[in-house]
Structure formats: C-alpha cells, structure tokens
Amino acid sequence: MVDFFAAPLSPVARLLLRAGLMAGPVVLWMLTNDMPPWGDEEHFLLTVRLFGNGLSRELLRTYPEMSGPLTFAAFSVWGHIAGFDTPALRLLAPLIASVTALLWYETLRRAGGDTRGVALALLVVLLNPYFVGLSVFVFTDMPALLGMSLLGLGVVTGRPLVVCAGLIVATLARQYLVFLAPALVTAEIAGRWSRGRVSIGPLSIAAVVGLLPLGVMVLLWGGHLAPDNAWRPVYLSEGLRFDLHALTLYLALPAIYLAPLLAVQARRPPARVVAVSTLLAALAMMFPVQPSVAQTREGSHTVGFADRFLSATMPASVVDVFFAVMVLAGGVVIGTRLVRDLRTWRAEPSSLTAAAVFPWLAALSFLLVMPFSYMPWEKYGLPLLMLIAWSTSQHPSAPPSTLQHLSAPFSTSQHPSAPFSTLQHL
C-alpha cells in the first residue's frame, strides 16, 4: 500500500491519463447521442431552447427551473453555433466534462503529486456512474463541477481571480455550491493563523466577490433561492429544515462510491474515531435513507442508483442496515485519515495551509448545508466525493516532510513569483 500511493506515474501513464480525460467523454457522446432524453434532461432541453429565443430580465426571473441560469444560457449560446437538436446540444456536455476532468486532475496533482494515489482518487470520481452520465447528457451538474474544479485549482495555486471565477460558475449553475465559500474563508484564516497572522486574505475576498452574481439573482427572484415559477412553491413547500435522513445518505456515500480509494487507506483507527463513527451509524439507523416529501409527491421512492438497486434486491430493513454500515465504515477510514492530518498540522504548523485544510472544511460545510435541500439525491453528493478524494489522495501514512516533498514542485506558496499556468498541461 505504501508503494502504491507513493509510486509516481510514469510519463507514458500521465500522457495516457490526460488523453483519456480528453477523449473519454467524446467517445461516450458518440455512443449515446441518439438516446432519448434521460430523466430531467427532457425539461432541461426545453429550457435551453427557451433561452435560445432570447435572454431577458423577465426570463431570468421566471424561467421554469430550480437551478441557476448559467447552464441554460451556455447551452443556448452553443445551440446558436451547433444547432438546437438534442445530439447537437449534447455535444457541449463532453467538452465541459473533459475540461472539468483535466482541471480536477491538475488540482489533485498539484496538491498530491503525480502519484498512483492521485490517479486512483481521480478515477474513482470520474468513473462514478453519475459523473459518466453527466458527461454526455444536458444537465446542470457538470458546469457546477467545472466551477468547483476551477475553484480548487485556484486554491492550490493561490490565485484569487481563479477562485472567484470558479465560484461564480459553480453557484450560477447550482446554487447549493455556496457551501464552498465559507469553507474557503475559514481555511484561509486557519492557514494564516498558523503563521501568526489572523486576518482575511485575498482568497477570502475572492470568495465573497464570487457570490455577488448569485446575490443579484436572488434579488431578482424576490429574495428566494430559485426563480419565480410554478415549481418553486411545490418543491419548497416543506420549508427550511435540516433533514437527518439526507445526512445519513451523504455520510454513507463515500464508503459506497469511493470504496477502492478508502480500502487501500484502511488503517487501525483511534478509539475515539470508532466511537464517533458508531454514534453516526446509530443515528443512521434512527433516520434511515428515504426520499423527501417533494420526491414522494413526484412518485420517487428511492434516492439514487445505489438505493434503487438495494431496494429492489433486499428488504427495507436490510437496506437500512447497509447504509448504517457504510456510515460506520466511511467514518472510520476517513476519520482516521483526518486525525492523522490533524496530528501533522499540530506537529508542524507550517503544513497547515489553506489548500491542505480546505477540502476537509468544504466537506464539513457540504454536510451542514445539503441536508437543508428539498431533494436528497446521490447525484448531489458528487462534490462531497470529490472533496473526500482530494483530502485523502496523498499517501495516508507519509510523514509531513514526505508530503511536502511530493507537493513542493507544484506549490506556488514556495514560489510566489512563479507565473500562473493553469492550462499548461491541458
């Protein structure tokens, strides 16, 4: 396991990986472009065509969706170039997915080095069935992940403008990605505090500025987080509440969808990590995974691929136990890694940087924000999976000096005057 995580990728492997990231989504599009609309894609396509008729203030105020307007505006611009038929509109999806994958790989590579561990952390996310589907169909999620990937690259390179651009893209595509902003502000304050400076830094300012466009949209929507349309009162009828059933779902997802990455990182856990994970598993049994009122009103009785498969093959009580066990397993492995990182930062405060602590804080922020959503869904856990993969993509037992050695060639904090070259490897 040590050799696996620490071993660098060969130049040929790096080249093949980048080629796969660029070509893979396009090949998938070629195989799927004639398929009928998949799920919500049907009404997303209608909204894209509606935007294609012309953008106006009234349209931005009342368009018939719950997501931000950026995806529909971007695909409508593409439609004027390539055409508004379904295969032509879908062609933009793999292009966005390829750029997203490359940016996310660059983020992980700069944070953890060109190692097999980083490659595994990348692949368990990109081969996720939701990521694959979002790479070829017209959905709002991939542009949001593009923004998150851009923000992540801005964090690891210390580039405020990139952070700001990423947050604008992410939140105008899917509003719930606002959870990234408080995590980034807290991460930068923690990093500066470890160096004896308690103050707001440029990344924090970028995070605040990056939320302004969404703030303008919220004002246009009359203070609400979604457009003024017929769907809003239907979906938001439950009001604002923290759904513990949704929390169970998101706590279980890493052990389900990141299993290969977490399996190779399993170590003997501290007793307190086992205790906390056991309490979370007990909470999961008390509040099992289930759809929200809005989902059941639509006829949905499961919350994603895994839940649907399990519910079709096992009794409900066994499904509940399965999710609780996943909460326990994920909590033990991820918690052990977090404790190890905390010990590293305590022993060597200089290793506590904004880039090092941000994915952990962003994952926590996700878990505090997403249970307020009116619709828990496995697909919405993709940002959490990406953040956990980022947090754990370095060698789990390497000492601080080793981690610094791995990331030194890519760290702008050690080379503040180095020119920004975000796309140099794309």
QUIVEN-V804777 format. One record per backbone hydrogen bond with DSSP energy under -1.0 kcal/mol. CO is the residue of the C=O (numbers start at 1). NH is the residue of the N-H. If there is no record, write none. Layout:
co={CO CO}
nh={NH NH}
This chain:
co={1 2 3 7 10 11 12 13 14 15 16 17 18 19 20 23 24 25 26 27 28 29 32 38 39 40 41 42 43 44 45 46 47 48 50 51 56 57 58 59 61 63 69 70 71 72 73 74 75 76 78 79 85 86 89 90 92 93 94 95 96 97 98 99 100 101 102 103 104 105 106 107 108 109 113 114 115 116 117 118 119 120 122 123 125 128 129 130 133 133 137 140 141 142 143 144 145 146 147 148 149 150 151 152 153 154 159 160 161 162 163 164 165 166 167 168 170 172 174 175 176 177 178 179 180 181 182 183 184 185 186 187 188 189 190 192 193 201 202 203 204 205 206 208 209 211 212 213 214 215 216 217 218 219 227 231 232 236 243 244 245 246 247 248 249 252 253 254 258 259 260 263 270 271 272 273 274 275 276 277 278 279 280 281 282 283 292 293 295 303 304 305 306 307 308 310 315 316 317 318 319 320 321 322 323 324 325 326 327 328 329 330 331 332 333 334 335 336 337 338 339 340 341 342 343 344 348 349 351 353 354 357 358 359 360 361 362 363 364 365 366 369 370 371 378 379 381 382 383 384 385 386 387 388 390 395 399 400 401 402 403 404 407 408 415 421 423}
nh={5 6 7 116 14 15 16 17 18 19 20 21 22 23 24 27 28 29 30 31 32 33 35 41 42 44 45 46 47 48 49 50 51 52 53 54 60 61 62 63 228 65 73 74 75 76 77 78 79 80 82 83 89 90 92 93 96 97 98 99 100 101 102 103 104 105 106 107 108 109 110 111 112 113 115 9 119 120 121 122 123 124 126 127 128 132 133 134 136 137 139 144 145 146 147 148 149 150 151 152 153 154 155 156 157 159 163 164 165 166 167 168 169 170 171 172 174 70 177 178 179 180 181 183 184 185 186 187 188 189 190 191 192 193 194 197 196 205 206 207 208 209 210 211 212 215 216 217 218 219 220 221 223 222 229 235 236 239 247 248 249 250 251 252 253 256 257 258 262 263 264 266 274 275 276 277 278 279 280 281 282 283 284 285 286 287 296 297 300 378 308 309 310 311 312 314 319 320 321 322 323 324 325 326 327 328 329 330 331 332 333 334 335 336 337 338 339 340 341 342 343 344 345 346 347 348 351 352 353 357 358 361 362 363 364 365 366 367 368 369 370 372 373 243 381 382 385 386 387 388 389 390 391 392 393 398 403 404 405 406 407 408 410 411 418 424 426}
